[in-house]
Amino acid sequence: MKRPLIAACLAILPAVAQANWQATERIDAYAVSGTTGIDLYRSIGERGPKIGIGRAIAHTNFELLWSRDYRPQSDGSCVLATARPSLVITYTLPKPSGPLSPALQRNWETFIEGIRVHERVHGRDIIEMVEAIEAYSVGLRAEADPGCQKVRQKLQTRLGELSQAQRQKSRDFDRVEMSDGGNIHQLILSLVNGE
C-alpha cells in the first residue's frame, strides 16, 4: 500500500528544476604596465574594458543559451517540460605585463584579489538569476496553446523581469562598492598610495 501512496504524492508535486548544470567561468586579462601603483591605475584607466562612455577596472559578462523542450498536450495546452541552461561567465581583469617590485607586487595582489571578489559577486548574481529562470521555466504551462506560443510569451515576460532585477541588483552593489569609502574605493587608494 505504501508504493501507490508515494506514487500518488509524487504525481501531484509540481515540476521542479533540475539544478544539475554548472556555469563555466573564464578570465580574460588585459595588460597594464607601470612601476608604481599610480602608474598601474593610470594604465587601467587607459586600457580597461569600455563600459558605456568610460572604462572600468574590471567587468563581468555572460553568455546564456537554453535547451528547452516544449510539449503540446492532448488537452490543447502546452508545457515547458525541461529547460537546461548553458552559462559562460567571463571576468575581464587587469594583469601587469611585466614584473613588479616586491612591495608593489604585494599591493597589487591585495588589489586584484579584492577586484576578483567583487566581480565574483556579480557572477554569483548571474547564476542566481539563471537558477530563478530555470525554476520558473520547468513545468510552465499555458492552456489552449497547441502551438506552444502562449507559454513562450509567458516565459519571455518573466525572463525580462528577472533580467531587469539582476541588472538593478548589480548597479546597487556597484554603487555601494564604488562610493567614497566603499570597498573598491579603498582598494584603489591602497594601490595608488602604496599602503
TORLODREN-348146 format. One line per field, with one value per residue (C-alpha): x, y, z; chain. Coordinates in nm, 4 decimals. Each point is the difference from the previous one (the first is absolute). Layout:
px <- (X/...)
py <- (Y/...)
pz <- (Z/...)
cadena <- (A/...)
! end
This chain:
px <- (0.0000/0.2880/0.1239/-0.3281/-0.0247/0.3555/-0.0683/-0.3205/0.1819/0.2778/-0.2542/-0.1497/0.3295/0.0751/0.2867/0.3268/0.3021/0.2925/0.3012/0.2441/0.1954/0.2979/0.1029/0.3276/0.2172/0.2761/0.2485/0.1072/0.2979/0.1010/0.3552/0.0899/0.3440/0.1788/0.2590/-0.2223/-0.3551/-0.1094/0.1629/-0.1901/-0.3258/0.0538/0.0650/-0.3271/-0.1738/0.1488/-0.0485/-0.2875/-0.3180/-0.2277/-0.3250/-0.2350/0.1992/0.2882/0.2266/-0.0184/0.2612/-0.1717/-0.3182/-0.2198/-0.1940/-0.1870/-0.1356/-0.3141/-0.1561/-0.2891/-0.1076/-0.3769/-0.2528/-0.3495/-0.2615/-0.3497/-0.2498/-0.3002/-0.2348/0.1342/0.2248/0.3778/0.2541/0.3641/0.1292/0.3701/0.2212/0.3728/0.2342/0.3463/0.1641/0.3460/0.1091/0.3013/0.1930/0.2204/0.2815/0.3243/0.3355/0.3447/0.1953/0.3345/0.1568/-0.0771/0.2196/-0.0664/-0.1851/-0.2101/-0.0682/-0.1424/-0.2181/-0.1113/-0.0956/-0.2162/-0.1598/-0.0713/-0.1322/-0.2499/-0.1009/-0.0430/-0.2213/-0.2090/-0.0438/-0.0879/-0.2946/-0.1264/0.0605/-0.1940/-0.2895/-0.0060/-0.0085/-0.2856/-0.1917/0.0471/-0.1142/-0.3113/-0.0694/0.0422/-0.2286/-0.2689/0.0365/-0.0237/-0.3656/-0.1254/-0.3371/-0.2384/-0.3550/-0.1418/0.3514/0.0463/0.2815/0.1789/-0.0022/-0.1805/0.2356/0.2993/-0.1463/-0.0695/0.3620/0.1398/-0.1930/0.1456/0.3509/-0.0104/-0.1014/0.2745/0.2616/-0.0953/0.0112/0.3505/0.1220/-0.1429/0.1604/0.3336/-0.0313/-0.0929/0.2983/0.2398/-0.1391/0.0821/0.3378/0.1178/-0.1285/0.2413/0.1341/-0.1451/0.1989/0.1170/0.0848/0.2144/0.1750/0.0869/0.1334/0.2141/0.1473/0.0617/0.1384/0.2069/-0.1659)
py <- (0.0000/0.2394/0.0003/0.1221/0.2746/0.1164/-0.0077/0.1978/0.2615/0.0326/0.0398/0.3110/0.1738/0.2870/-0.0392/0.0931/0.1382/-0.2365/0.2049/-0.2491/0.2494/0.2190/0.3348/0.0194/0.2841/0.1613/0.2734/0.2359/0.2132/0.3322/0.1274/0.2937/0.1414/0.2185/0.0079/0.1656/-0.0460/0.3249/-0.1092/-0.3285/0.1790/0.2472/-0.2936/-0.1579/0.3292/-0.0101/-0.3698/-0.1242/-0.1408/0.2628/0.0320/0.2637/0.3173/-0.0866/-0.2813/-0.2329/-0.1803/-0.3320/-0.1348/-0.3080/-0.1102/-0.3149/-0.2027/-0.1996/-0.2562/-0.2333/-0.3431/-0.0108/-0.2756/0.1360/-0.2761/0.0465/-0.1917/-0.2046/0.2519/0.2822/0.1538/0.0223/-0.0783/0.0972/-0.3382/0.0779/0.3068/-0.0565/0.3010/0.0309/0.2906/0.1451/0.2802/0.2041/0.2161/0.2641/0.0967/0.2000/-0.1770/0.1611/-0.0583/-0.0132/-0.0736/0.2269/0.0919/-0.2195/0.2787/0.0901/-0.3697/-0.0367/0.3082/-0.1250/-0.3420/0.1611/0.2275/-0.2674/-0.2486/0.2629/0.0640/-0.3755/-0.0304/0.2935/-0.1473/-0.3434/0.1587/0.1069/-0.3545/-0.1474/0.2375/-0.1148/-0.3654/0.0759/0.1678/-0.3058/-0.2282/0.2148/-0.0193/-0.3766/-0.0383/0.2112/-0.1708/-0.3688/-0.1011/0.3357/-0.0578/0.1924/-0.1131/-0.0024/0.0186/-0.2859/0.1881/0.0830/0.3741/0.1183/-0.1879/0.1535/0.3497/-0.0679/-0.1076/0.3017/0.2396/-0.1572/-0.0142/0.3753/0.0560/-0.2261/0.1577/0.3524/-0.1026/-0.1453/0.3175/0.2188/-0.2156/0.0332/0.3792/0.0280/-0.2138/0.2065/0.3240/-0.1104/-0.1548/0.3010/0.2739/0.2108/-0.2333/-0.3060/-0.3164/0.0798/0.3556/-0.1345/-0.2493/0.2771/0.2271/-0.2807/-0.0766/0.3633/0.1006/-0.3137/-0.0988)
pz <- (0.0000/0.0588/-0.3592/-0.1602/0.2653/-0.0738/-0.3740/0.0504/0.2097/-0.2580/-0.2793/0.1614/0.0749/-0.2384/-0.2440/0.1618/-0.1822/-0.0169/0.1055/-0.1487/-0.2048/0.0744/-0.1330/-0.1878/0.1256/-0.2053/0.0732/-0.2771/0.0985/-0.1482/0.0395/0.2198/0.0683/0.2479/0.2751/0.2628/0.1174/-0.1639/-0.3284/0.0085/0.0794/-0.2863/-0.2317/0.1153/-0.0867/-0.3501/-0.0743/0.2164/-0.1516/-0.1526/0.1901/-0.1349/-0.0641/0.2318/0.1036/0.2978/0.2068/-0.0660/-0.1501/0.0293/-0.3042/-0.0907/-0.2873/0.0701/-0.2308/0.0736/-0.1096/0.0490/-0.0600/-0.0669/-0.0051/-0.1424/0.2125/-0.1098/0.1652/-0.2227/0.2630/-0.0171/0.2704/0.0145/0.1143/0.0278/-0.0126/0.0211/0.0060/-0.1462/0.1804/-0.0600/0.2338/-0.1082/0.2436/-0.1638/0.2375/-0.0216/0.0079/0.0164/-0.3205/0.1783/0.3364/0.2935/0.2948/0.3059/0.1837/-0.3047/-0.0658/0.3527/-0.0480/-0.3411/0.1382/0.2679/-0.2590/-0.2612/0.2558/0.1179/-0.3612/-0.0606/0.3077/-0.1222/-0.3484/0.1374/0.1821/-0.3429/-0.1232/0.2904/-0.0698/-0.3636/0.1085/0.2409/-0.2828/-0.2221/0.2824/0.0439/-0.3737/0.0077/0.3021/-0.1645/-0.3392/0.0812/0.0057/-0.1313/-0.1653/-0.2222/-0.0741/-0.3539/-0.1452/-0.2493/-0.1801/0.3285/-0.0739/0.3141/0.2290/-0.1830/0.0448/0.3668/0.0407/-0.1865/0.2220/0.3144/-0.1510/-0.0523/0.3610/0.1369/-0.2266/0.1076/0.3674/-0.0452/-0.1733/0.2746/0.2681/-0.1812/-0.0267/0.3693/0.1009/-0.2134/0.1400/0.3564/-0.0863/-0.2021/0.2273/0.2036/0.2660/-0.1752/-0.0541/-0.3564/0.0992/0.2867/-0.2300/-0.2464/0.2761/0.1409/-0.3417/-0.0935/0.3394/0.0442/0.3276)
cadena <- (A/A/A/A/A/A/A/A/A/A/A/A/A/A/A/A/A/A/A/A/A/A/A/A/A/A/A/A/A/A/A/A/A/A/A/A/A/A/A/A/A/A/A/A/A/A/A/A/A/A/A/A/A/A/A/A/A/A/A/A/A/A/A/A/A/A/A/A/A/A/A/A/A/A/A/A/A/A/A/A/A/A/A/A/A/A/A/A/A/A/A/A/A/A/A/A/A/A/A/A/A/A/A/A/A/A/A/A/A/A/A/A/A/A/A/A/A/A/A/A/A/A/A/A/A/A/A/A/A/A/A/A/A/A/A/A/A/A/A/A/A/A/A/A/A/A/A/A/A/A/A/A/A/A/A/A/A/A/A/A/A/A/A/A/A/A/A/A/A/A/A/A/A/A/A/A/A/A/A/A/A/A/A/A/A/A/A/A/A/A/A/A/A/A/A)
! end
